[in-house]
């Protein structure tokens, strides 16, 4: 796997149709994906009502539009940049409540024999390493809890996270390094907190390592950060730790994968330690060159000082049909069993059934 594949593991950096040369040794590519899906979900409130919607930033694969480019600096070194934005298919609005234009990526960096160094806003190392052992590889992120559970700034863009703001997917003000020696991948990052007077408030630091071949992958990461845990009023910064590990194995047309995330956060008021745990397993099968089927099971629990407060058991079966290399039809059936504290989305209902279907196109 090339270094550049790791750097843009979540960016959907397709070989875009619209590419143009800026000068003899540099090029800029305009690319993106758009996903229009209809989703039906039962028991969305205490009355047990059903919701049917089109409005989302991609049921199967997140919408994105971006610009990427690089320049040959000589000696095997290249400079590159990536700007990427997401939006809602049904409304055309930006997909984040802060109205960040380039909320998905905003980075510039260097790549060479030493590896890759990037500066800006980007998915965390935790987010990138988990994508390799998620059975759905970050498809259906708004129903599957993994993307929203990864380490990152809790800035309100939390797909799939059923229990609050213990994840965040991306870091602002991030410096990230990724290297490769043979099949061994390794990385480190530091995100500046940029708070007045206290350097450690809001900051994050992480390491990750993986071993990847054509048939086998194993990896994991550790993130230490100090986010603002206050929902309202003055900022309250508390220590947060996340550990993740997992792996994947391919036998012919079948790929098995599974993993674990544990995020521990100090309470904003009392000296209490909260933990969110995710454990999952699944498999995908390439039926033909155009048809694939994937099955996954995900269990999320929220604990406080060792006591379980909430649980979500979630199973999903999805299938795709490739009309071409750029256009895919998809459908999925999912079921969630919920228990615990009343802050769960169903407010008393204990079971949800979801059906998603639609079309995804890349350009």
C-alpha positions as CSV (number, residue, x, y, z in Angstrom):
1,X,0.0,0.0,0.0
2,X,1.5,3.3,-1.0
3,X,2.1,6.1,1.5
4,X,-0.3,8.4,-0.4
5,X,-3.1,5.8,0.1
6,X,-2.8,6.2,3.8
7,X,-2.7,10.0,3.8
8,X,-6.0,10.2,1.9
9,X,-7.5,7.1,3.3
10,X,-10.8,8.8,3.9
11,X,-10.7,11.5,1.2
12,X,-12.1,9.4,-1.6
13,X,-9.3,10.8,-3.8
14,X,-10.5,9.5,-7.2
15,X,-8.7,10.0,-10.4
16,X,-10.9,12.9,-11.2
17,X,-12.3,13.8,-14.7
18,X,-11.3,17.5,-14.3
19,X,-7.5,17.7,-14.0
20,X,-5.4,20.5,-15.4
21,X,-1.7,21.3,-15.4
22,X,-0.6,24.3,-13.4
23,X,3.0,24.1,-14.7
24,X,5.3,21.5,-16.0
25,X,5.8,19.7,-12.8
26,X,2.5,20.2,-10.9
27,X,-1.2,19.3,-11.4
28,X,-4.5,20.1,-9.7
29,X,-7.5,17.7,-9.7
30,X,-11.1,18.5,-9.1
31,X,-13.0,15.5,-7.7
32,X,-15.9,14.4,-5.6
33,X,-18.8,12.0,-4.8
34,X,-22.5,12.6,-4.5
35,X,-24.8,10.1,-2.8
36,X,-28.7,10.3,-2.9
37,X,-30.2,7.7,-0.6
38,X,-33.6,7.2,1.0
39,X,-33.7,6.0,4.6
40,X,-36.6,4.7,6.6
41,X,-36.1,4.3,10.4
42,X,-38.7,3.1,13.0
43,X,-39.1,4.3,16.5
44,X,-37.5,7.7,16.1
45,X,-39.3,9.1,19.2
46,X,-41.2,8.0,22.3
47,X,-44.4,7.6,20.3
48,X,-42.8,5.0,18.0
49,X,-43.1,7.0,14.8
50,X,-41.3,6.2,11.6
51,X,-39.1,8.7,9.7
52,X,-38.5,8.5,6.0
53,X,-35.9,10.9,4.6
54,X,-33.7,11.8,1.7
55,X,-31.9,14.7,3.4
56,X,-28.3,13.6,4.4
57,X,-24.8,14.0,3.3
58,X,-24.7,10.5,1.9
59,X,-26.4,7.4,3.3
60,X,-23.8,5.0,1.8
61,X,-20.8,7.2,1.2
62,X,-20.3,10.8,2.4
63,X,-20.7,13.6,-0.2
64,X,-17.5,15.5,-0.9
65,X,-16.1,17.9,-3.4
66,X,-12.5,18.8,-3.4
67,X,-9.3,20.0,-5.0
68,X,-6.0,18.2,-4.7
69,X,-2.7,18.9,-6.2
70,X,1.0,18.2,-6.0
71,X,4.3,19.5,-7.3
72,X,7.6,17.6,-8.0
73,X,10.3,19.3,-6.0
74,X,13.1,17.0,-7.1
75,X,15.0,14.3,-5.3
76,X,12.0,12.2,-4.9
77,X,10.2,14.9,-2.8
78,X,6.7,16.3,-3.7
79,X,4.6,19.0,-2.2
80,X,0.9,18.5,-2.0
81,X,-2.4,20.1,-0.8
82,X,-5.9,18.9,-0.3
83,X,-9.1,21.0,0.2
84,X,-12.4,19.0,0.7
85,X,-15.9,20.0,1.6
86,X,-19.1,18.0,2.4
87,X,-22.7,18.9,1.9
88,X,-26.3,17.7,2.3
89,X,-27.8,16.1,-0.9
90,X,-31.4,16.9,0.0
91,X,-30.9,20.6,0.8
92,X,-27.5,21.6,-0.7
93,X,-26.4,23.0,2.7
94,X,-23.0,22.4,4.2
95,X,-23.0,19.2,6.3
96,X,-21.8,20.8,9.5
97,X,-23.5,23.3,11.8
98,X,-20.4,25.5,12.1
99,X,-20.6,26.2,8.3
100,X,-17.0,25.3,7.8
101,X,-16.3,25.3,4.0
102,X,-13.4,22.8,4.0
103,X,-14.6,20.8,7.0
104,X,-13.4,17.4,5.6
105,X,-9.8,18.4,4.7
106,X,-7.7,21.5,4.7
107,X,-4.0,20.6,4.5
108,X,-0.7,21.1,2.9
109,X,2.3,18.8,3.2
110,X,5.4,17.0,1.8
111,X,5.9,13.5,0.7
112,X,9.2,11.7,0.0
113,X,11.4,8.8,1.0
114,X,11.0,9.9,4.6
115,X,7.2,9.5,4.5
116,X,4.5,12.1,4.5
117,X,4.1,15.1,6.7
118,X,0.8,17.1,6.6
119,X,-0.3,20.3,8.3
120,X,-3.9,21.5,8.8
121,X,-7.3,19.9,9.4
122,X,-7.6,16.2,8.6
123,X,-8.9,12.8,9.9
124,X,-7.1,11.7,13.0
125,X,-4.7,8.7,13.0
126,X,-7.3,6.9,15.0
127,X,-9.9,7.5,12.3
128,X,-7.5,6.4,9.5
129,X,-6.3,3.1,11.2
130,X,-9.8,2.0,12.1
131,X,-11.0,2.3,8.5
132,X,-8.8,-0.6,7.6
133,X,-10.6,-3.1,10.0
134,X,-14.1,-1.8,9.8
135,X,-16.1,-4.4,7.8
136,X,-17.9,-1.6,5.9
137,X,-14.8,0.6,5.6
138,X,-16.6,3.8,6.6
139,X,-19.7,3.3,4.4
140,X,-23.1,4.0,6.2
141,X,-21.2,6.2,8.7
142,X,-24.5,7.8,9.9
143,X,-25.9,4.5,11.1
144,X,-22.7,2.5,12.0
145,X,-21.1,4.1,15.1
146,X,-17.4,3.8,14.4
147,X,-16.6,7.0,12.5
148,X,-18.1,9.2,15.2
149,X,-16.4,7.2,18.0
150,X,-12.9,7.8,16.7
151,X,-10.6,10.3,18.3
152,X,-10.9,13.9,17.2
153,X,-12.1,17.4,18.1
154,X,-15.8,17.1,19.3
155,X,-16.9,19.8,16.9
156,X,-20.5,18.6,16.4
157,X,-19.9,16.5,13.2
158,X,-20.3,13.1,14.8
159,X,-21.7,10.5,12.4
160,X,-23.0,7.3,13.9
161,X,-22.2,8.1,17.5
162,X,-25.2,7.1,19.6
163,X,-24.1,8.2,23.0
164,X,-22.8,11.8,22.8
165,X,-19.6,13.6,22.0
166,X,-16.7,11.3,23.0
167,X,-15.4,11.3,19.4
168,X,-14.9,13.7,16.6
169,X,-13.2,12.1,13.6
170,X,-10.9,15.0,12.7
171,X,-8.4,17.3,14.4
172,X,-7.9,21.0,13.7
173,X,-4.5,22.5,13.8
174,X,-2.9,19.1,13.3
175,X,0.6,18.1,12.3
176,X,0.6,14.5,11.2
177,X,3.4,12.1,10.0
178,X,3.0,8.7,8.4
179,X,5.8,6.5,7.3
180,X,6.2,3.0,5.7
181,X,8.9,0.4,5.8
182,X,8.0,-2.6,3.7
183,X,4.5,-3.7,4.9
184,X,4.9,-1.9,8.2
185,X,3.0,1.4,8.6
186,X,3.5,3.9,11.4
187,X,2.5,7.4,12.3
188,X,2.4,10.2,14.9
189,X,0.5,13.4,15.2
190,X,0.2,16.5,17.4
191,X,-2.8,18.9,17.3
192,X,-2.3,22.3,18.9
193,X,-5.0,23.3,21.4
194,X,-4.4,27.0,20.8
195,X,-5.9,28.1,24.1
196,X,-4.6,31.2,25.9
197,X,-2.2,30.6,28.7
198,X,-2.5,26.8,29.0
199,X,-0.7,25.0,26.2
200,X,-2.1,21.5,27.1
201,X,-5.8,22.5,27.0
202,X,-7.5,21.4,23.8
203,X,-4.4,19.7,22.5
204,X,-4.1,16.1,21.2
205,X,-1.3,13.7,20.5
206,X,-1.4,10.2,19.0
207,X,0.6,7.3,17.6
208,X,-0.5,4.4,15.3
209,X,1.0,1.4,13.8
210,X,-0.1,-1.3,11.3
211,X,1.1,-4.2,9.3
212,X,-0.6,-4.6,5.9
213,X,-0.3,-7.1,3.1
214,X,-2.6,-8.3,0.3
215,X,-4.3,-10.8,2.6
216,X,-3.6,-9.7,6.1
217,X,-3.8,-6.5,8.1
218,X,-3.4,-5.8,11.8
219,X,-3.0,-2.4,13.5
220,X,-3.9,-0.1,16.4
221,X,-3.4,3.3,17.9
222,X,-3.4,5.4,21.0
223,X,-4.6,9.0,21.4
224,X,-4.2,11.3,24.4
225,X,-6.1,14.6,24.3
226,X,-7.7,17.2,26.5
227,X,-11.0,18.4,25.0
228,X,-13.5,20.9,26.3
229,X,-16.2,18.7,27.9
230,X,-18.5,21.6,28.9
231,X,-21.8,21.6,26.9
232,X,-22.5,25.2,27.9
233,X,-20.8,28.1,29.7
234,X,-17.1,28.4,30.3
235,X,-14.8,25.8,28.9
236,X,-13.8,22.8,31.0
237,X,-10.9,20.8,29.7
238,X,-10.5,17.2,30.9
239,X,-8.1,14.3,30.0
240,X,-9.3,11.8,27.4
241,X,-7.6,8.6,26.2
242,X,-8.5,6.3,23.4
243,X,-7.0,3.0,22.4
244,X,-8.0,1.0,19.4
245,X,-6.8,-2.2,17.7
246,X,-8.1,-4.7,15.1
247,X,-7.4,-6.6,12.0
248,X,-8.6,-8.0,8.7
249,X,-8.0,-11.2,6.7
250,X,-8.9,-12.1,3.2
251,X,-9.5,-15.6,1.8
252,X,-10.3,-15.5,-1.9
253,X,-13.4,-13.3,-2.3
254,X,-14.2,-13.1,1.4
255,X,-12.8,-10.6,3.8
256,X,-13.1,-10.9,7.6
257,X,-12.5,-8.0,10.0
258,X,-13.0,-6.9,13.5
259,X,-11.8,-4.5,16.1
260,X,-12.2,-2.6,19.4
261,X,-12.2,1.1,20.6
262,X,-12.2,2.2,24.2
263,X,-12.5,6.0,24.9
264,X,-12.1,7.2,28.5
265,X,-13.0,10.8,29.6
266,X,-12.9,12.6,32.9
267,X,-16.3,14.1,33.9
268,X,-16.6,17.9,33.5
269,X,-17.8,18.4,37.1
270,X,-17.2,15.5,39.4
271,X,-14.0,13.3,39.4
272,X,-15.8,10.5,37.5
273,X,-14.3,8.5,34.6
274,X,-16.7,7.8,31.7
275,X,-15.9,5.1,29.1
276,X,-17.4,4.4,25.7
277,X,-16.5,1.0,24.2
278,X,-17.1,-0.3,20.7
279,X,-16.4,-3.9,19.6
280,X,-17.3,-5.2,16.2
281,X,-16.9,-8.0,13.7
282,X,-18.0,-8.7,10.1
283,X,-17.3,-10.1,6.7
284,X,-17.7,-9.0,3.1
285,X,-18.1,-11.3,0.0
286,X,-17.5,-10.3,-3.6
287,X,-20.2,-12.4,-5.3
288,X,-19.2,-11.2,-8.7
289,X,-17.1,-8.4,-10.1
290,X,-20.1,-6.1,-9.8
291,X,-22.0,-7.4,-6.7
292,X,-20.8,-7.4,-3.1
293,X,-22.5,-8.3,0.2
294,X,-21.3,-7.2,3.6
295,X,-22.5,-8.2,7.1
296,X,-21.4,-6.4,10.3
297,X,-22.2,-6.5,14.0
298,X,-21.3,-3.6,16.3
299,X,-21.8,-3.3,20.1
300,X,-21.5,0.1,21.8
301,X,-21.6,0.6,25.6
302,X,-21.4,3.7,27.8
303,X,-20.0,3.2,31.3
304,X,-19.4,5.5,34.3
305,X,-17.0,4.4,37.0
306,X,-17.5,0.8,35.9
307,X,-21.3,0.8,35.8
308,X,-23.0,0.3,32.4
309,X,-25.3,3.2,31.6
310,X,-26.4,2.4,28.0
311,X,-25.9,-0.2,25.3
312,X,-26.5,-0.4,21.6
313,X,-26.4,-3.7,19.7
314,X,-26.4,-3.1,16.0
315,X,-26.4,-5.4,13.0
316,X,-26.4,-4.4,9.4
317,X,-26.5,-6.3,6.1
318,X,-25.7,-4.3,2.9
319,X,-25.3,-5.1,-0.8
320,X,-23.9,-3.0,-3.7
321,X,-24.2,-3.3,-7.4
322,X,-21.6,-1.5,-9.5
323,X,-23.2,0.0,-12.6
324,X,-19.7,1.2,-13.6
325,X,-16.4,2.1,-11.9
326,X,-18.0,5.4,-10.8
327,X,-21.7,4.6,-10.2
328,X,-23.0,2.2,-7.5
329,X,-26.5,1.2,-6.4
330,X,-26.8,0.1,-2.8
331,X,-29.3,-1.2,-0.3
332,X,-29.0,-2.1,3.4
333,X,-31.1,-3.5,6.3
334,X,-30.1,-2.7,9.9
335,X,-31.5,-3.5,13.3
336,X,-30.6,-1.8,16.7
337,X,-31.4,-3.0,20.2
338,X,-31.1,-0.2,22.8
339,X,-31.0,-0.2,26.5
340,X,-30.0,2.0,29.4
341,X,-30.3,5.7,30.1
342,X,-33.1,7.8,28.6
343,X,-30.8,9.9,26.5
344,X,-30.8,7.2,23.8
345,X,-32.3,8.5,20.5
346,X,-35.5,6.5,20.9
347,X,-36.5,8.0,24.3
348,X,-37.9,4.8,25.7
349,X,-38.3,2.6,22.6
350,X,-35.8,-0.3,22.6
351,X,-35.6,-1.4,19.0
352,X,-35.1,0.3,15.7
353,X,-35.2,-1.1,12.1
354,X,-33.7,0.9,9.3
355,X,-33.7,0.4,5.5
356,X,-31.4,2.4,3.2
357,X,-31.3,2.4,-0.6
358,X,-29.9,4.8,-3.2
359,X,-27.2,5.6,-5.7
360,X,-23.7,6.9,-5.2
361,X,-21.6,8.5,-8.0
362,X,-18.0,9.7,-8.1
363,X,-16.4,12.1,-10.5
